Amino acid sequence: MSDPVLGLTMLGLIVAAIMMGFPTAFTLMGLGMIFGFLAFWAPGQPWWQNHAFDLIVQRAYGVMTNDTLLSVPLFVLMGYVMERAALVDRMFHAVQLAFRRVPASLAVTTLLVCAFWGIASGIVGAVVVLMGVIALRPMLNAGYDVRLAAGAITAGGTLGILIPPSVMLIVYAAVAGQSIVKLYAAAMLPGFFLTFLYLVYILGWAILNPRIAPRLRPDQYRVPVPDDLRRLERGRSRRVVPGLLAGLVRPGRATGVDGSPVRYRRIATYAGVAVVPLVRLGSLARRPEEFLIRPPGAQDEGEFLARCIRCGECLKVCLTNGLQPVLWEAGLEGLYTPRLVPRLGYCAHTCTLCGQVCPTGAIPRLELEVKQALPLGTAFLNRSRCIPYTEGADCLVCEEHCPVSPKAITFTQGEVQDRQGNKLPVKLPLHRLWPL
């Protein structure tokens, strides 16, 4: 069986199995294993040596180590929490009250809630099913046309594909090797513009043909209002400002909403909560550590922190895995920004990928010649771990790995003392900034 025929057969069986009601996850997994085994089967080879088993393990490990796909189950968890907390029901009711005087208010409410729910969950199927349960019956009971009701739900459910954060865009970026930030930026404007076009279409259809979306009766959108809010309709009292000043000076004579007396401690607590959003993170930052090395060509520390959006693209493309996220080495504002850790991996002398993928210019796009002439940091010699100093034996590893020409690390003939007190001749590493 040729490869095209094998692929078409597998595709047909996938569609048939899903239509028959088999679970999608087990259908894809089982057919993938079977047809992978057939594709890599070789006559005369034992079945347990088939390359398909190696590919299954490698692919599973690749998915497990892909931090991008970690957001998918978190989005599902967030959608589950919002659904169990009945937040969508409350949102639908609140938006319905806000747009009660708009033509086809229930359809407009359905579309807007679908858009916001798509932003929260990023899953199309869940939005369509949930909004079908919540919004379809109220629209049909209000006399809405079935086509308008079903179309608003299905069209609004598909907005989760375009409006970030979208699970489909995350999976596509992980499979195709594209930047999630760029995909989000490219899909955001079309997603909101498509929402606007849907709203214009629904409003235009309802205005031209009011019978498809009858207006709601007053008893369907009237809600009981507390007496305190009814008092606000008559305007503020002239005693509000004097009362607030008197409560600030003598809080013991004032009472809270719950009837309890107001104390200075309570006022200070509320004032502190109100001031928290005004406190900039920079006031909690501290001076970066001395050994913090930024990627090649990075801007000044303040400008770098202002530009870096913590997308992690530079960490993914680093060939030597030397770029790692910062924890507390640069303060609170420097959290998850990239840093070079030479112990994990050196900065490749012929690589400029981190500057090419940076979307904000925090790491500038440098030419190879400019990058090679740019110093990142100064190496230091730890004599307690250097082999010539600790063991009295020659070691040329640092000079061999030095990528510049002429070599920045050379050797000079010297003597070291071993544990028995004997002086041994050895070649000692020499750098113009290293004291001997």
Secondary structure, 3 states (H helix, E strand, C coil): CCHHHHHHHHHHHHHHHHHCCCCHHHHHHHHHHHHHHHHCCCCCCCHHHCHHHHHHHHHHHHHHCCCHHHHHHHHHHHHHHHHHCCHHHHHHHHHHHHCCCCCCHHHHHHHHHHHHHHHHHCCHHHHHHHHHHHHHHHHHHCCCCHHHHHHHHHHHHHHHHCCCCCHHHHHHHHHHCCCHHHHHHHHHHHHHHHHHHHHHHHHHHHHHCHHHCCCCCHHHHCCCCCHHHHHHHCCCCCCHHHHHHHHHHCHHHCECCCCCECCHHHHHHHHHHHHHHHCCHHHHCCCCCCCCCCCCCCCCHHHHHHHCCCCCHHHHHCCCCCEEECCCCCCCCCCCCEEECCCCCCCCCCCCHHHHHCCCCCCCCCCHHHHHCCCCCCCCCCCCCCHHHHCCCCCCHHHHHCCCCCCCCEEEEEEEECCCCCEEEEEEEECCCCCC
